[in-house]
Amino acid sequence: MMQKGIRKNTVVVGISGGSGAAVGKRVVDLLLEAQVPVALTASNAGRQVWQQEMEYAFADAVKEWNHDDRFSFHPVNQTGSLIASGTAPTAGMIVAPCSMATVAAITTGIADNLLRRAADVTIKERRRLVLMPRETPLSEIHLENMQKLARIGVSIMVPAPAFYLHPKSVDDIVEYLARKAIDALRIENTGLPETLIYTGMPENPTSEE
Ligand SMILES: Cc1cc2nc3c(=O)[nH]c(=O)nc-3n(C[C@H](O)[C@H](O)[C@H](O)COP(=O)(O)O)c2cc1C
């Protein structure tokens, strides 16, 4: 029998220990709002950083999301989870935020926790993998790892704000980043609702006078 929430259009979301837990949270919220099934996993460091950055507990967020039939949470040490297998049909995976440690593990195929294994599976099944790696400055090691992933088609979405959209708040920036990450799944090819396609250009673009 299928575990809760693993359907063909399920998006796997991984929250790892980079800074930017709010983006991972908003990705989950947006997908659920659009009635897209979400299978969430979070590394131990991801939960720790969430604790430090967010104003409420990760466990409370999971509790709330769990009210939605389309949501399933997969503990990072649960190697028997369906998202550890390519047999579970998914529409792809977003890791937001993605730590440099997780980038390195994915690059080298070290699938030593469920989040990293799910990313490994996404690559081997040739599904869309979107990473939001966050670190600054980036070392040659970080850049080489990301280059290797980009070359095999992984989408590297650095959390760079769109200043041309004149964000008024951190929430505006988080909203933009979360929507761009979802868009990078190439949702037009996955059967996900078109409402998720990002069209957020400024209403009154500044003309160059
Ligand atoms: C508050 C806090 C912020 C962090 N921010 C980053 C970051 O932006 N990028 C990064 O690569 N690691 C960051 N780290 C370090 C990672 O959490 C650490 O390397 C961890 O081992 C990553 O494990 P994971 O890849 O399993 O999540 C941060 C750690 C803490 C406690």
The ligand as an SDF file (V2000), in Angstrom:
LIG
                    3D

 31 33  0  0  0  0  0  0  0  0999 V2000
   22.5690   29.1380   12.2820 C   0  0  0  0  0  0  0  0  0  0  0  0
   23.3030   28.3260   11.2690 C   0  0  0  0  0  0  0  0  0  0  0  0
   23.3680   28.7890    9.9650 C   0  0  0  0  0  0  0  0  0  0  0  0
   24.0500   28.0620    8.9870 C   0  0  0  0  0  0  0  0  0  0  0  0
   24.0680   28.5440    7.7110 N   0  0  0  0  0  0  0  0  0  0  0  0
   24.6790   27.8280    6.7500 C   0  0  0  0  0  0  0  0  0  0  0  0
   24.6460   28.2760    5.4020 C   0  0  0  0  0  0  0  0  0  0  0  0
   24.0640   29.3070    5.0630 O   0  0  0  0  0  0  0  0  0  0  0  0
   25.2250   27.5030    4.4740 N   0  0  0  0  0  0  0  0  0  0  0  0
   25.8530   26.3080    4.7790 C   0  0  0  0  0  0  0  0  0  0  0  0
   26.3550   25.6430    3.8630 O   0  0  0  0  0  0  0  0  0  0  0  0
   25.9020   25.8540    6.0570 N   0  0  0  0  0  0  0  0  0  0  0  0
   25.3470   26.5780    7.0370 C   0  0  0  0  0  0  0  0  0  0  0  0
   25.3770   26.1280    8.3470 N   0  0  0  0  0  0  0  0  0  0  0  0
   26.1360   24.9070    8.6530 C   0  0  0  0  0  0  0  0  0  0  0  0
   25.3720   23.6250    8.3360 C   0  0  0  0  0  0  0  0  0  0  0  0
   24.1570   23.6000    9.0660 O   0  0  0  0  0  0  0  0  0  0  0  0
   26.2650   22.4150    8.6930 C   0  0  0  0  0  0  0  0  0  0  0  0
   27.3340   22.3130    7.7590 O   0  0  0  0  0  0  0  0  0  0  0  0
   25.4920   21.1110    8.7280 C   0  0  0  0  0  0  0  0  0  0  0  0
   26.3960   20.0580    9.0330 O   0  0  0  0  0  0  0  0  0  0  0  0
   24.8010   20.7990    7.4340 C   0  0  0  0  0  0  0  0  0  0  0  0
   24.1560   19.5620    7.5570 O   0  0  0  0  0  0  0  0  0  0  0  0
   23.0550   19.1100    6.4920 P   0  0  0  0  0  0  0  0  0  0  0  0
   23.6730   19.2790    5.1460 O   0  0  0  0  0  0  0  0  0  0  0  0
   22.7950   17.6760    6.8080 O   0  0  0  0  0  0  0  0  0  0  0  0
   21.8550   19.9310    6.7010 O   0  0  0  0  0  0  0  0  0  0  0  0
   24.7040   26.8440    9.3320 C   0  0  0  0  0  0  0  0  0  0  0  0
   24.6080   26.3700   10.6510 C   0  0  0  0  0  0  0  0  0  0  0  0
   23.9320   27.1060   11.6030 C   0  0  0  0  0  0  0  0  0  0  0  0
   23.8510   26.5590   13.0090 C   0  0  0  0  0  0  0  0  0  0  0  0
  1  2  1  0
  2  3  1  0
  2 30  2  0
  3  4  2  0
  4  5  1  0
  4 28  1  0
  5  6  2  0
  6  7  1  0
  6 13  1  0
  7  8  2  0
  7  9  1  0
  9 10  1  0
 10 11  2  0
 10 12  1  0
 12 13  2  0
 13 14  1  0
 14 15  1  0
 14 28  1  0
 15 16  1  0
 16 17  1  0
 16 18  1  0
 18 19  1  0
 18 20  1  0
 20 21  1  0
 20 22  1  0
 22 23  1  0
 23 24  1  0
 24 25  2  0
 24 26  1  0
 24 27  1  0
 28 29  2  0
 29 30  1  0
 30 31  1  0
M  END
$$$$
